Amino acid sequence: LSTIKANGFPILCPGGSVLLYYASDVSNRTFQWQFNGTDIDGATFSTYQAFQPGSYSLRIRWGTVSTTSQPLVVQVGTLPK
């Protein structure tokens, strides 16, 4: 099973972003990030900078094999007072 992770917590602060990444070997693979089940145009690297809340997943292909990661949900947080 392919795994994607967030660099830190998958929580967005106002005006912020979260770096998502593929947590395994990237050699000889192609990537397509998805947001709420839809391909993100141009998001074809092993990392993706998320600026909005929602469900992110990554389709990974190598040779004739293709798999899609479990979704990672990015949520909105609030700044501490």
N, C-alpha and C positions, 0 to 999 in steps of 0.2 A: 504494500500500500504506500502510495506517495504521500509525503508529508510537507505541508507548508507551515511556516512559522512567522511570527511577528518579531521584530527587533524590539523587545520590551513587551509591554502589554498592548493588546489590540484595541486600544482606546484612543479616540481622537479628542484632543483639546481644541477649543475654538481657534481656527486659523492654522491648526497643526496638521501633521501627517504621520503615517505609520509605514515603516519599511517592511514589506512582506518578502519572504524568500523561500526558495526550494531548499530543503534541508538534506540534500543527498548529493551524490556525484552528478555533475552536469555534463560530463564529456559525452559526445555523440548523441545529444538529445536536442529536441526543439521544444519550444514552450509557447503556450497561449494562455494568458491570464483571462479570467472571466469574472464579471461582476453581476451578481444576482442571476447567474446562469447564462449570461450573454457575453460573447467575446468582446474584449476591450481592444479597439483598433490600435495597432502598433505596440501592444504590450506582449512582446515575444522574447523577453529575457528571463533569467532565473530569479530576478528580483522585480518588485513593483512597489512604487510609492503610492499608497492609498491616501486620498484626501477627503473621501466621503464615507459615511457609515454604510454598511451593507454586508452581503455575503460574497467572499472572494474564494475562488478556486483556481486551480492550475491544471491545464491539460498538458501532459508530457508525452512526447513521442520519441521512440528510438527504433530505427528500422521499420518493421511492420507492426510493432507493438505500440499501443496507445492506452493511457490510463488517465483518469482525472482524480485529483486529490479530494479528500473530504473538504467541505467548505470551512473557511475560517471567518467568523463573524467579527467585523470591526464595529465597535459601538462608540457613541458620543459620550464623553465625560465632561465634567465641569472642573474649572480651576478651583483649587482650595482657597478659602477666604482667610 
